[in-house]
Amino acid sequence: MDFTLTPELTFLLGAAVFWIVLYVLARVFHLEKHGLDVKPGYFMYRSKALNSFLDRAANKRRTLWLVLSNIGIAFSIGLMVFSIYILANNLLRFIFPSIGQAAQVALAIPVVFIRFYWLPYFLLALSIMALTHELAHGIVARLEGIPVLSSGVIGFLLFVIPPLFFVEPDEKGFVKASLLSKLRMLVSGSSINLVTALLVTLLLSALFVPSSSGILIQEVVPNSPADRAGIRQWDVITAINGRLINVPQNFSDYMSKVTPGTSVTVTMLHDNQEIMKNITTAADPNNSSRPILGIIQSFAPYRQNRLGLDQYTGIHMFWALFWIYLLGINLAIFNMLPAFPFDGEKVLYYTLANLVKKRKSELRWTLNILAWGLFVLNVALSLLIFGLRPSI
């Protein structure tokens, strides 16, 4: 049996080596004395320097942070309403298919709902989003006079969760703060995630041409015609039999006119060179009249970079930025869902609790049941209809 060291396997092996080395160094040099606590399943680094940075950042531009925090409160209201609308509208589409196609709602669990080859991009994006999210919480907490007990980095042995930045505000200080101070701190995380996502969108527009010039291959079926012809992940199909293929729909339209067993000439970009491959189509195992090349149709439009970078560097840069945008938008929206432990739950609860003097506990439970019910129904119906398969 041949052993292939794929990029994904290389990543996992590298992560395993990192953990082993870190654990040994921690035991040998007693790193806990320097704030680094390493256990078999996780590590945590607490830093006084980070706490000092939060104080300096909060005091340096107090007026600016206050203005941005107030704008964030307005943003959060819109994000909360939008999160409820998305889930409610999607649930109605599940119940009444005639009004539109429902989307799959799934947890962001790599390998289960996110294909394995997206893992490095996902981890990078999650780390950046967690860093900006927690930094915003910490800075605004200090701005509002809420003590921060500790801040630092925590990492887990579970490789699908990257090392994450954390800020631990003092709960008693938070409870004693005014309603406006509470809201400013709570909404700051989602607000900065939204701003980051929008800035990355501008960056994508600046670094990559807007129009597609081919379709990017993300997966090739092993031992398929495409695989035997040497087509690989991140290659780009630009034409079939001389006909330009700029977007995935062009590919689907052309292949619908081909019969199984037909030889086609595929023009593609491989390792910065344009090459041609003659490939004989095969019959789809599920539909003998349908021709296939063996390319899993999760491909995407290919956008060339404006920096003159080589093919693969440009592709990896694009997907790294895209995943930062994707996670940023989703975290900004669904962190404002009024369901524990999301920040939106506290935003809505403390706002209503300021108006309602009695039965606050019942109010909180009711809000959580309604919000979680909406989310769980979407996930359950997604599993029932789409099954346990990656959504991206």
C-alpha positions in Angstrom: 0.0 0.0 0.0 1.5 3.4 -1.1 1.9 6.0 1.6 1.3 9.6 0.5 2.2 12.5 2.8 -0.6 14.9 2.0 -0.6 18.5 3.1 -3.4 17.7 5.6 -1.4 14.8 7.1 1.7 17.0 7.2 -0.3 19.5 9.1 -1.5 17.0 11.7 2.0 15.5 12.1 3.4 19.0 12.6 0.8 19.8 15.2 1.5 16.5 17.0 5.3 17.2 17.1 4.5 20.7 18.4 2.5 19.4 21.3 5.1 16.7 22.2 8.0 19.3 22.1 6.0 21.9 24.1 5.0 19.3 26.8 8.6 18.1 27.2 10.0 21.7 27.4 7.4 22.6 29.9 8.4 19.7 32.2 12.1 20.2 31.8 12.3 24.0 32.2 9.3 24.4 34.6 7.6 26.9 32.3 4.7 27.3 34.7 7.0 29.8 36.6 6.8 32.0 33.5 3.0 31.8 33.1 2.8 28.8 30.8 0.8 25.9 32.2 1.0 22.8 29.9 -1.2 19.8 30.6 -1.6 16.6 28.4 -4.8 18.0 26.9 -4.2 21.8 26.8 -1.9 24.6 27.5 -2.7 28.1 28.9 -0.4 31.1 28.9 -1.3 34.1 31.1 0.5 37.3 30.4 0.7 40.4 32.5 2.0 42.3 29.5 -1.3 41.7 27.7 -3.2 43.1 30.6 -1.0 46.2 30.5 -1.5 46.5 26.7 -5.3 46.5 27.2 -5.0 49.4 29.7 -2.7 51.4 27.4 -5.0 50.8 24.4 -8.1 51.8 26.3 -6.5 55.0 27.6 -4.8 56.1 24.4 -7.9 56.9 22.4 -10.8 57.0 24.9 -13.1 59.2 22.9 -12.6 57.1 19.7 -13.3 53.8 21.6 -16.4 55.3 23.2 -17.8 56.5 19.8 -17.0 53.1 18.2 -18.6 51.3 21.1 -21.8 53.3 20.8 -21.9 52.6 17.1 -21.3 48.9 17.9 -24.5 48.9 20.0 -26.5 50.0 17.0 -24.8 47.4 14.9 -25.6 44.7 17.4 -29.3 45.4 17.3 -29.2 44.9 13.5 -27.1 41.7 13.8 -29.4 40.2 16.5 -32.5 40.9 14.4 -30.7 39.5 11.3 -29.6 36.3 13.1 -33.2 35.6 14.2 -34.5 36.4 10.7 -32.0 34.1 9.0 -33.0 31.1 11.2 -36.7 31.8 11.1 -36.8 32.3 7.4 -34.7 29.1 6.8 -37.0 27.2 9.1 -40.0 28.3 7.1 -38.3 27.1 3.9 -37.8 23.7 5.5 -41.5 23.5 6.5 -42.9 25.1 3.3 -40.5 24.2 0.4 -42.7 26.1 -2.1 -41.4 29.4 -0.8 -37.8 28.6 -1.5 -34.8 26.3 -1.0 -33.7 25.9 2.6 -30.0 26.1 3.4 -28.0 23.6 5.4 -27.4 24.9 8.9 -24.5 23.1 10.6 -21.9 23.6 13.3 -18.4 24.7 12.1 -16.8 21.3 12.9 -13.9 20.5 10.6 -13.9 17.1 8.9 -17.6 16.6 9.9 -19.2 19.6 8.2 -16.1 21.3 6.8 -13.9 19.4 4.4 -10.5 18.4 5.7 -8.5 20.4 3.2 -10.0 23.6 4.5 -8.6 23.0 8.0 -5.5 25.2 7.8 -7.5 28.1 6.5 -10.2 27.6 9.1 -7.7 27.5 11.9 -6.0 30.6 10.7 -9.3 32.5 10.4 -10.6 31.3 13.7 -7.4 32.4 15.5 -7.6 35.9 13.9 -11.3 36.3 14.7 -10.8 35.1 18.3 -7.8 37.5 18.7 -9.7 40.6 17.5 -12.9 39.6 19.3 -11.3 39.1 22.7 -9.0 42.1 22.3 -12.1 44.3 21.7 -13.8 42.9 24.8 -10.7 43.5 26.9 -10.1 47.1 25.7 -13.7 48.2 26.1 -13.9 46.5 29.6 -10.9 48.6 30.7 -12.4 51.6 29.0 -15.5 51.2 31.2 -13.6 50.5 34.4 -14.4 46.8 34.4 -11.4 44.9 35.8 -9.7 42.2 33.7 -8.6 39.2 35.9 -6.4 37.6 33.3 -5.6 37.5 29.6 -3.5 35.2 27.4 -3.6 32.3 25.1 -5.2 28.8 25.5 -4.7 25.9 23.2 -6.1 22.4 23.1 -4.7 19.0 22.0 -7.8 18.7 19.8 -6.2 19.9 16.5 -9.4 21.2 15.0 -9.3 24.0 17.6 -6.3 26.4 17.3 -4.7 28.3 20.1 -7.1 31.1 21.0 -6.7 34.4 22.7 -8.8 35.0 25.8 -9.8 37.8 28.1 -11.3 37.1 31.5 -13.3 40.2 32.8 -14.2 40.3 36.5 -17.8 39.1 36.7 -18.6 41.1 39.9 -17.2 44.2 38.3 -19.2 43.5 35.1 -22.5 43.1 37.1 -21.9 46.4 39.0 -21.3 48.3 35.8 -24.0 50.5 34.2 -26.2 49.1 31.5 -24.5 51.2 28.9 -21.1 50.0 30.0 -22.3 46.4 29.9 -23.7 46.8 26.4 -20.5 48.5 25.1 -18.4 45.6 26.3 -20.7 42.8 25.1 -21.2 44.1 21.6 -17.5 45.0 21.0 -16.5 41.5 19.9 -19.2 41.1 17.2 -18.6 44.7 16.0 -14.9 44.1 15.5 -15.5 40.8 13.7 -17.9 42.6 11.3 -15.4 45.4 10.7 -12.6 42.9 10.1 -14.8 40.9 7.6 -15.7 44.1 5.7 -12.0 45.2 5.6 -11.0 41.8 4.2 -13.7 42.1 1.6 -12.1 45.4 0.4 -8.7 43.6 0.5 -10.0 40.8 -1.7 -11.3 43.3 -4.2 -8.0 45.1 -4.3 -5.7 42.0 -4.6 -7.8 39.9 -7.0 -9.5 40.6 -10.3 -13.3 40.6 -10.0 -14.0 38.3 -12.9 -13.3 34.5 -13.0 -10.9 33.1 -15.6 -11.5 29.4 -15.0 -12.7 26.9 -12.4 -10.6 25.9 -9.5 -10.5 22.2 -8.8 -10.8 21.4 -5.1 -11.2 17.6 -5.1 -10.4 14.8 -7.6 -12.0 11.4 -7.3 -9.2 8.7 -6.8 -8.6 6.5 -9.9 -11.1 8.6 -11.9 -10.3 9.8 -15.5 -9.2 13.1 -14.2 -7.0 11.5 -11.6 -5.4 9.2 -14.1 -4.8 12.2 -16.4 -2.8 13.9 -13.7 -5.3 16.6 -12.7 -4.7 17.7 -9.1 -6.2 19.8 -6.4 -5.8 23.6 -7.1 -5.4 23.1 -10.8 -7.6 25.4 -12.9 -9.7 24.3 -15.9 -9.8 27.1 -18.5 -11.3 25.4 -21.5 -12.8 22.1 -22.8 -12.3 21.3 -26.5 -11.4 24.9 -27.1 -14.5 26.3 -25.4 -13.7 28.8 -22.6 -14.8 27.7 -19.1 -14.8 30.8 -16.9 -17.3 29.8 -14.2 -18.7 26.5 -12.9 -21.9 26.9 -14.8 -19.9 26.9 -18.1 -18.4 23.5 -17.1 -21.8 22.0 -16.2 -23.5 23.3 -19.4 -20.7 21.8 -21.6 -20.6 18.5 -19.9 -24.4 18.1 -20.2 -23.9 17.8 -24.0 -21.2 15.1 -23.7 -21.8 11.4 -23.6 -19.9 8.8 -21.5 -16.9 7.4 -23.3 -16.2 10.7 -25.2 -12.7 12.0 -25.3 -12.3 15.7 -24.5 -9.3 18.0 -24.5 -9.1 19.9 -21.2 -7.0 23.1 -21.1 -5.8 23.8 -17.6 -3.4 25.9 -15.6 -1.0 23.6 -13.7 2.0 24.9 -11.8 1.9 28.3 -13.6 1.8 26.6 -17.0 -1.0 26.1 -19.4 -1.2 22.5 -20.5 -3.7 20.3 -22.3 -4.9 16.8 -21.3 -6.9 14.4 -23.3 -9.4 12.7 -21.0 -12.1 10.0 -21.8 -15.2 10.6 -19.8 -16.7 7.8 -17.7 -20.3 7.0 -16.8 -21.6 8.3 -13.5 -22.2 5.3 -11.2 -25.5 6.7 -10.2 -26.6 7.7 -13.7 -25.1 5.7 -16.6 -26.2 8.4 -19.1 -24.3 11.1 -17.4 -20.6 11.7 -18.2 -18.1 12.5 -15.5 -14.4 13.4 -15.4 -14.0 12.5 -11.7 -13.9 16.1 -10.5 -16.1 16.6 -7.4 -18.3 19.5 -8.1 -17.3 21.7 -5.2 -15.1 23.7 -7.5 -15.1 27.5 -7.4 -14.4 30.4 -9.8 -10.7 31.1 -10.2 -9.7 34.8 -9.6 -6.2 35.8 -10.6 -4.2 37.9 -8.2 -3.0 41.4 -9.1 0.4 41.0 -7.3 2.1 38.8 -9.9 2.2 35.9 -7.4 2.5 32.3 -8.7 -0.7 30.3 -9.2 -0.6 28.3 -5.9 0.5 31.2 -3.7 -2.3 33.4 -5.1 -4.8 30.6 -4.5 -3.8 30.0 -0.9 -3.8 33.8 -0.2 -7.3 34.1 -1.7 -8.7 31.2 0.5 -7.0 32.5 3.6 -8.6 35.9 3.2 -12.0 34.3 2.1 -12.1 32.2 5.3 -11.3 35.2 7.5 -14.2 37.0 5.8 -16.6 34.0 6.1 -15.9 33.3 9.8 -15.9 37.0 10.6 -19.4 37.6 9.1 -20.8 34.4 10.7 -19.3 35.1 14.1 -20.5 38.7 14.0 -24.1 37.6 13.2 -24.6 34.5 15.3 -22.7 35.8 18.3 -25.6 38.2 18.6 -28.1 35.4 18.7 -30.0 35.8 22.0 -29.0 32.3 23.3 -26.5 31.4 26.0 -23.5 31.5 25.9 -23.5 34.0 23.0 -23.0 37.7 23.8 -26.4 38.4 22.2 -28.1 36.6 25.1 -26.6 39.0 27.7 -27.3 42.0 25.5 -31.0 41.3 25.2 -31.4 40.0 28.8 -29.7 43.0 30.5 -31.6 45.4 28.3 -35.0 43.8 29.1 -34.1 43.3 32.8 -33.6 47.0 33.1 -37.2 47.4 32.1 -38.7 44.3 33.8 -38.3 44.3 37.6 -39.9 40.9 38.3 -39.5 37.3 37.0 -36.1 38.0 35.5 -35.0 34.4 35.7 -38.2 33.2 33.9 -37.5 35.9 31.2 -34.0 34.7 30.7 -35.1 31.0 30.4 -37.9 31.9 27.9 -35.5 33.9 25.7 -33.0 31.0 25.6 -35.6 28.4 24.9 -37.0 30.3 22.0 -33.6 31.1 20.4 -32.1 27.7 21.0 -35.3 26.1 19.7 -35.0 28.0 16.5 -31.4 27.0 16.1 -31.8 23.3 17.0 -34.8 22.9 14.7 -32.7 24.3 11.8 -29.8 21.9 12.6 -32.1 18.9 13.1 -33.9 19.4 9.8 -30.6 20.0 8.0 -29.3 16.6 9.3 -32.6 15.0 8.3 -32.6 16.4 4.7 -28.9 16.9 3.9 -27.4 14.2 6.1 -24.1 14.1 7.9 -22.0 15.6 5.2 -19.7 18.6 4.7 -21.6 21.8 3.8 -18.5 23.5 2.4 
